[in-house]
Structure formats: C-alpha cells, structure tokens
Amino acid sequence: MSGHMKKHHISVHSHGHGSTLYITHRHTIYAIPKNIADKYVVEEDKRKRKKPLASIKSIFEKLEKKYTRAGALLKGLRLREGLSQVSFSKKINITQANLSNMENGHRPIGKILAKRIEKVFGTNYRYFLE
C-alpha cells in the first residue's frame, strides 16, 4: 500500500425506520441494510486502538464474499423501493424463496428475469448479470 492515499468523503444517511443506510462514496449511493452494516461498525478509541480502522474497500470485500454483486444490487433495489421480499417477488413474477436465493447469491438472476426487472423498475438489466 502506498504511503500517501487520498481520502474520499463518505456520508451516511438513514431514512425511514433506520433499517437501511444510504452511503455516498465517489458520487455513488449505496443502500445497505442496517443489520449488515452493524456487523462492520468501527468505533475509534484512540487510547487503546491497536489495529488501523477498516477501509471502505475492506468492508465491501467482506460483503462481496457473503453476497454476489448482482444479489446485493437486487436487494438494494428492493430496499430502495421499500418493498418486502413477498411484494417485490410478486412484481417480477417469481417466488419469495427464489428472490431470497438470488439476493443471497445462491441462485443466478438470469437474463430473462433481469430484463423483467428492467421493465418493472426502469433499471439497466445488465447490472444484474454476472
């Protein structure tokens, strides 16, 4: 790692009941479920700190190991729309179990379903293909 690294401003906003955090980093907004973000809380205690604070890159690397990129985007879209898995799955004509498996990276989304998501929610279907 280089000795000099440019720091980027990160802002965090919580909307509604606080179940989703919206993080802005480099002009991109990420919707992250609060229960997932809670696992990566970093509290700085200058008196006893032995390890450096976690970077955004390391936090997202951990998330990407647990969830696929497409799955995280799918879940982010659902949360952005304020829909439960049941409501969201009905809109795109799949079962809630299939949606859960896709969000958690246990099942690929596929081109046909990605195009259906594009049609219903106005997103680019390519985002959901891996």
N, C-alpha and C positions, 0 to 999 in steps of 0.2 A: 504494500500500500504506500502511496506517495506521502511525503511529509506534509505537503500542503494540499488541502482539499477544500473546494468551495462549498460552503454550507448553503442549502436552499431553504427558503421559508416554507414551513408547513403549518397550515391552520386546520384546526379540528372544530367541527360544529356538530352539535347534537340537536336533532329535531324531534318533535312529537314526544313520545313517552321515553325517549332516550334509548330505544332498542337498536338504533343504527347510528354509527358515527360517519360523518362525511368528512373525509380528509382531502385537502387540496395540496397537491405537490406538483410542481412544474406545470402548472396550468391544466392539470388533470384532476378530476374529482373522483374519489373512490368511496363507495358505500360499503362499510364494513360492519357486520353485526357486532354489537357491543359485547356480547358474550365471548366472541372470538377475540376481540381487541383486549378484553380484560385479561386474557392469558398472556399478553405481551406488555403489560403495564411496566413502565420503568420509573422508579422513584429514585431521585437523586438525593443521596445522603452524603454530603461532602466529607463528613467526619470519618466514615467507615468504608467508603467506596474502594473496592479492590479491583474491580473489572470496569472497563470503559462502558459507557452507555451503548445500548443497541442502536444500530443504524436502521433507517427505513429499509435498505436493501436486505439486511439480515432478517427483518421482521417479515417482509414479503416472501423471502425464500422459504421461511418456515410455513407460511400459508400455502405456497405453491406445492410444497411436499404433501400437505394434507388434502388440498383441493386442486383440481386441474384449473387452468386459466379459464377455459370455457365454462366450467362449473361455477367458478367464483363470479364470472360475469353474469351468468344466468341468475344466480342467487341475488346479485347486486341489482339486476333489472327488476326482479320480483319485489325486492325490498323498496326500491325506488318508487315502484308503482303502488306500494302499500298493500300488497296482496298476500294472503296466506298461500301455502302450497296448494291447497284444495282449489281456491279461487283461480290461481294462476294456471294450474293444470287444466281446469275446465276451459279457460280461454284459448288454450293451444291444443285442446282435444287429446290429452294424454292422462294417464292415471297419476294420482299423487305419488304413488310408490316409484313410478318411473322418473318423475320430476326430482324426487329426493335422491335417487341413484345418480341422476345427471349432475345435480348440484354438488354432490359429494365425490364426483369423479369415478364412480363405479360403473358408469354407462356413458358411451359417447352420445352426443346430441344428434349428429347426422344432418346431412344437407336438407332433406325434406322438412324436418322439424325446424331447422334453423331458418328456412325460408318462411315457414308458418309464423315463427316468432317475429321475423322482419315485417310481415304483413300486418300482424296484430298490433305490434308495439312501435313500428317505424324505426327499427334498428337495422344495421347492416348485418345480414346473415353470416357473413364471413367471420365476424367476431366470435361466433360460437363453434367454429370448425377448428379442430386441432390436427 
